[in-house]
Amino acid sequence: MHKIVYSPQAIIDLDEAIAHIYDNSSANARAYRVSYERKIELLRHNPEMGTECHNKQIDLNCRVLVFESHLIIYEIGVDDILIIRIFHQSKNYQKEFKK
């Protein structure tokens, strides 16, 4: 089982997503957080459950996990999974990874 590690930007991304949902409904924000944590727990046990990044037009050696309306970009290490970024699907996330 892998340890989950967040990049500083991924922490900001998650906080912003939850804050945005909270602006509309605190109950929905709590439900989102609980569902998110369940999905991440599944990821810990199944690190390859996301699709390869190139399938989402991201030019990195990483994977993408779809969660509700968000994309979780992550890398699999030997003992850990690094959550790189979390994007809303409506965002142009590909431009963030252009060289």
Summary of the structure (lengths in Angstrom):
residues: 99
radius of gyration: 13.2
end to end distance: 32.4
largest distance: 39.5
contacts: 267
relative contact order: 0.20
helix: 46%
strand: 27%
